[in-house]
């Protein structure tokens, strides 16, 4: 510990490594999806809402009870490089603060999603934000190394401090509002007296960025996470002593949060995991594994029953830590799609088709889309897709953009406007120089994830085949496989007799090669009984063209 005058006195009292941790005994209640990396998550003070800030430049509000997205806030700069870095609710839950790469912080009214004020003053990206316990002040930290205090009532900046010699990555008020902790990329955590902005203490974290700081609910401890360690400092306003160094195996700590009772500390890391630590003894009690990329943010619900973990894999998991809950269908955003007239579209070439209709390349409001126009006598399939589309918002399912109505003044739906795809897997597999087998298997794995999500939403595709697995170009991920055509979809509940038979089937079948192919078995609605040969044949029907040479016999 180094005081503001430069004296040093650091005494680590305990060290715990992750090798002592067991795997998680806690279930995932729901997984919420975004279009890009999740940078920050926060529960509302009453625990009914979860805010999720993303690199897609949006903040979504989710209803915790059923996983429905109630609002999407989009009003930061339209620049392609903007993203929401941090979100925070006011203590009374009426306001939500969001910070952005565009150097601004916005205050939103939670009730109606209206932006009340935009705070301007930072010259570089605003990376962190926190409300004071009384809701009167707002603190923001920036990549320009500064800390600003704002008066919430009128949005006026009351102080600007040159807080660190590098980026200010995290800010946190003490529970009584007298102190503010800041964590920076200069390897320091600093304590500031809020009343007069005096620097009280400098806590060194040698050779590591400080990514996240958090006070315990009683204000006696301060957690600082960064590099390969999470340190717990005992705070008595005159001195701070390191009490815990929890070294992770070569990966960086990215986020920390105390449970409401102060007994547990959650830490997320670039190792894709979240660890739960017993504060009293420093022991790791659980490791939560459920993300495929770095965990960027963690937050406990006010009652301590749930833990939200946001990740760069574009998802937020809700973990049930205690208490019972009925099984719920993990729902995603249920948008109300806009209706557009067929005549408002600039229609181009035919790019696909089938028995139910034709797919045309078109433009709408400057955006290139695919128009799936149904044949006049196909009404049921349109209704099916319109009903299930709002619930199938997933990175591996072709997304709907709008519902297309006829141009004759009536309200008859004639098709769907969808994101544009390149080629179907069926088309690619017919090429003489088709993609590498490893690439095809990756696409099949991605398609299986989309199908698995549909099953979680109780939707059975019922027509899975290579022609209904599309490849879509993603600017960050490259070519991604997405499931399309839910015109034949039905309720999965109808086929419970098939699902009940599945546990009897050995798991050594080709599923092990293809990732999540187990869920593809659920698509075989024709079979009343399932045995090993049936399952193996079904898997091969979907994948044999990808795992065997071209023109090989089946």
C-alpha positions, 0 to 999 in steps of 0.5 A: 500500500502506498499513501498519497505521499508515496509510502509503501506497506503491502502485506499479502495475508493469503494466496489461493490458486484456481487449482483448489476450485471445483466445477460449478454445481449451479445451473444456468437459468437462461442465456441472453444473446446480443449481436456483439460482445457484452461489455457490461451487465447490471441488475436494477435495484429491485432485481426485476430488470437486467441491463446489458451493454454491448459492442453493437452500440445498444443497451438492452433491458431484460425482464428477469422473470421470463427473459424477455427484452423490454427495451433496446436503447440506441442513441449514441453516435452512429459511427461504426466504431462506437460501443457501450462500455458500461451500464449502471442503474441509479439507486432508486432504479429510475435512471440508467447510465451508459458510457460509450466509445463516442466519449459520452455518457447518457442518462436514460429514464428506465420507465420509457427508455427516453434519454434524459441527458447526454454528458459531454466533456471527456475527450476519449472513450468513457469506460466506466460509470457509477452512481453515488449511493444517494443518487446525487452524483455520477462518476465516470472514468475515461481512456484520457486518464481522467475522472469526472464527477457529474451532478445528476440533477442537471448533468453539470460536471462538478470536477475533473481529476487527472486520476491516473497516468493511464486509462481509468478502467473502473470506478466504485463508490463506497456504500456510505458515499464518502470514498470513490475507488478508481482502477487504472491501467497504470497498475494502481487502485486509488481512493478519493475523498468524494467531498473535496476530491482529495486523493487518500490512498494509492494501492499498488497492483504490481505489473498488472492493469486494474480492470475492476474495483468493488467495495464490499457491502459493509465498506470494509473491503475493496476488491481490485481485479487485474492481471493474474490476481484479485486483491482484497484490501482492508479499508479503514480510511487511514490504511489499507492492507492486502488480504488476498491474492488469488492468482489465476493460471496465466489469464487476466481477471477482467471483472469483480463483484461482491454478493449482497451479503458480502460473503462471496466475491465473484471474479470473471476472467479471460479464461472464459470462467467465473470463480466464486470465492469465500471472502472470509477465508479466500477459498474458491468454492466454485468455477462457473463454466459456460462461455466460449470467450472472455467473461467481461462483466459479473453482477449479483441480483439484489437478493443474491439468488442470481449471478449474471455473467456477460461475455465476449461470446455475445451472451449473458448467462444467468446462474441460479446460486440459491433458491428454487425456480420453475424451469423457464423457456430462455427467451430472447428479445421479442421484437415487433417487426416493422411491416413494409409494403412490397412496392417499397422494396427495390427488388433485384435478382432471384437468389434461391427458392423452393416449393413454398416460394422464391428468395430475391435480393432486394434493398430496403432503406439502403440495406441489402436484404433477402426477400422470401416471397411465398407462393400465394397458396402458402399461408400456413408457412408464413404464419408459422415463421411470423410467430416463431421469428421473434423468439429465434434471435440467435447468432446461428439463425437467419434473422428476420428484418421485417414483415412484407405485406402486399402493395394493394392496400390490404394487410395480407402478408406475402413474405419476410425480409431477412438478412442476406446470406451467401450460399447454402451448405447444400450449394457449397457441398455440390462444388467440385472444390468445396470448402475444407472438411474442418470448415464444413464441420465447424458450420455444422457445429454452428448450425447445431447451436442454432437448432439447440437454441430453437429447441430451448424455445420449444420450436422444432425446425422439422426440415433440417437439411444442408439446403436450409443451412446458410452461410453468412459473412460476419465482419468479425467472425468471417463466414458463419453458418445459420439455420433458415426456413422455419416455415415447417416448424412445430412445437417440440412438445408434440414429440416428447415420446422421441425425447424420452427415448433418447437417454437410452442411446449411447453417446459414442455415436458420431455426435462426438465428432460434430459437436452439438449434433445431439440436438439434431436427433430431435428433428426426426419427427417421423420416428415413433421409436428410436434405437442406435441405428436410427440415431446414427442414420439420422446424424449421417443424413444431415452430415454425411455429405460433409464427412465423406468424400464427394460422390461417395456412396452412403 
